[in-house]
Amino acid sequence: MYVILGGTGHVGRAVAQTVLAAGHDVSVVTRQVVAASEQRHAGVDYAAVDVNDTDTLRALFQRAKRVFVLNPPAAVSGNTDVEERKTVCSILKALRGVALEKVVVQSTYGAQPGEHCGDLGVLYELEQGAQALNVPVCIVRAAYYMSNWAGAISAAKATGVLQTFLPSTQAFPMVAPEDVGSLAGQLLISDVEETGIHNIEGPESYTPSDVAAVLSRLVGRVVQVQVIPQERWYEAYRGNGFSKEAAQSYANMTGLFVHQHYDRPADPVRGSTSLEGCLKRYA
């Protein structure tokens, strides 16, 4: 059995579909019970487990051959740094000592040590902890998710404005979450000798102006980019329901991303989905 954490999200669902297509049974870990009407895929078992319940999680891992690990995002209304490190700690503790053939970890471009830089620091700690296990490990570092722009579709349609923290003409590597999940699924079923860090981005990089052009076509009106200056990032996050701690952490992470304080991979895997192809699914 292959256990997929976060298997009902965009990435995890693609992992599960890839593993199923290869003929393996899958157990998808969810935060809440999945309705019977949704449990239609042969070979899929759904396990409603709180990832902070280390003992229950370990019991599930002990029945698995291979595991895909995705750390669930914490509610931004709380202290995301504390809550996401708590789930990382529980997942790693549940994995320790379990005889698995392979583990695949979902991470991000720019993962690096740091206490208050959002996912960059949290997922770096997850990477380090997984690599310390006595198990073959693959790490999938994904570029900026194209789906992050999906939340802007309604506002773009209503106002003709795309608000962003990113400079309008600066190109950033982006990737569709489904392409990330497909790669992670392929690595999960691949030979145990295939390990290490695997970077993935889409077929090309995009600027926020490119995003606005795509949204213009999708919503049927001209969409203009409105850049939020860095001195207002914290205020903007707070205005969107972030706690003081989460707003500061996300503002720091945004700064590291925008100013590219990380090594860009020289030869990433290229997903096939374009930005427009991805956003069409949400429009």
QUIPECOR-V461612 format. One record per pair of residues at least 4 apart in sequence whose C-alpha atoms are under 7 Angstrom apart, sorted by the first residue. I is the first residue (numbers start at 0). GAP is how many residues later the second one is. Records with the same first field share a line. If there is no record, write none. Layout:
BEGIN
I = GAP, GAP
END
This chain:
BEGIN
0 = 23, 24, 25, 26, 63, 64
1 = 23, 24, 25, 62, 63, 64, 65
2 = 23, 24, 25, 61, 63, 64, 65
3 = 8, 12, 23, 24, 25, 63, 64, 65
4 = 7, 23, 24, 63, 64, 65
5 = 6, 23, 24, 64, 66
6 = 5, 6, 9, 21, 22, 23
7 = 4, 5, 22
8 = 4
9 = 4, 167, 168
10 = 4, 166, 167, 169, 170
11 = 4, 169
12 = 4
13 = 4, 164, 167, 168
14 = 4, 166, 167, 169, 170
15 = 4, 10, 169
16 = 4
17 = 4, 164, 167, 168
18 = 4, 5, 166, 170
19 = 4, 5, 6
24 = 18, 19
25 = 17, 18, 19
26 = 17, 18, 19, 20
27 = 17, 18, 19
28 = 17, 18, 19, 20
29 = 16, 17, 18, 19
30 = 17, 18, 19
31 = 16
32 = 15
33 = 4, 12
34 = 4
48 = 8
50 = 6, 36, 39, 40
51 = 35, 38
52 = 4
53 = 4, 36, 37, 39, 40
54 = 4, 39
55 = 4
56 = 4, 37
57 = 4, 36, 37
58 = 4
59 = 4
60 = 34, 37
61 = 36
63 = 36
64 = 35, 36
65 = 34, 35, 36, 37
66 = 35, 36, 37
67 = 35, 36, 37
68 = 35, 36, 37
69 = 35, 36
70 = 16, 17
72 = 11
73 = 6, 9, 10
74 = 5
75 = 4, 166, 167, 170
76 = 164, 165, 166
77 = 165, 168
78 = 4, 164, 166, 167
79 = 4, 166
80 = 4, 35, 37
81 = 4
82 = 4
83 = 4, 38
84 = 4, 37
85 = 4
86 = 4
87 = 4, 38
88 = 4
89 = 4
90 = 4
91 = 4, 37, 38
95 = 37
99 = 35
100 = 34, 35, 91
101 = 33, 34, 35, 90
102 = 32, 33, 34, 35
103 = 33, 34, 35, 80, 84
104 = 33, 34, 35
105 = 33, 34, 35
106 = 16, 32, 33, 34, 35
107 = 12, 33, 34, 35
108 = 32, 33, 34
109 = 10, 152
110 = 9, 10, 12, 13
111 = 8, 9, 12
112 = 8, 11
113 = 7
114 = 6
115 = 133
116 = 4, 132, 133, 135, 136
117 = 4, 131, 132, 135
118 = 4
119 = 4, 133
120 = 4
121 = 4
122 = 4
123 = 4
124 = 4
125 = 4
126 = 4
127 = 4
128 = 4
129 = 7
130 = 6
135 = 56, 59
136 = 58, 59
137 = 57, 58, 59
138 = 57, 58, 59
139 = 44, 57, 58, 59
140 = 57, 58, 59
141 = 38, 57, 58, 59
142 = 30, 31, 32, 57, 58
143 = 29, 30, 31
144 = 29, 30, 31, 32
145 = 28, 29, 30, 129, 132
146 = 29, 131, 132
149 = 129, 132
151 = 4, 10
152 = 4, 62, 130
153 = 4
154 = 4, 6
155 = 4, 5, 6, 67
156 = 62
159 = 61, 62, 63, 64
160 = 62, 63, 64, 65
161 = 50, 61, 62, 63, 64
162 = 62, 63, 64, 65
163 = 62, 63, 64
164 = 62, 63, 64
165 = 42, 61, 92
166 = 60
167 = 39, 40, 41, 57, 59
168 = 38, 39, 40
169 = 37
170 = 34, 35, 36
171 = 33, 34, 35
172 = 28, 29, 31, 32, 33
173 = 27, 28, 31
174 = 26, 27, 96
175 = 4, 26, 97, 102
176 = 4
177 = 4
178 = 4, 92
179 = 4, 20
180 = 4
181 = 4
182 = 4
183 = 4
184 = 4
185 = 4
189 = 4
198 = 66, 69, 70
199 = 68, 69, 70, 71
200 = 67, 68, 69, 70
201 = 68, 69, 70, 71, 72
202 = 67, 68, 69, 70, 71
205 = 4
206 = 4
207 = 4, 17
208 = 4, 16
209 = 4
210 = 4
211 = 4, 11, 12, 13
212 = 4, 10
213 = 4, 62
214 = 4, 8
215 = 4, 5, 6, 7
217 = 65
227 = 4, 5
228 = 4
231 = 4
232 = 4, 18
233 = 4, 13, 14, 17
234 = 4
235 = 4
236 = 4, 5, 10
237 = 4, 5, 6, 9
241 = 4, 5
242 = 4
243 = 4
244 = 4
245 = 4
246 = 4
247 = 4
248 = 4
249 = 4
250 = 4
251 = 4
252 = 4
253 = 4
254 = 4
255 = 4, 5
256 = 4
272 = 4, 5
273 = 4
274 = 4
275 = 4
278 = 4
END
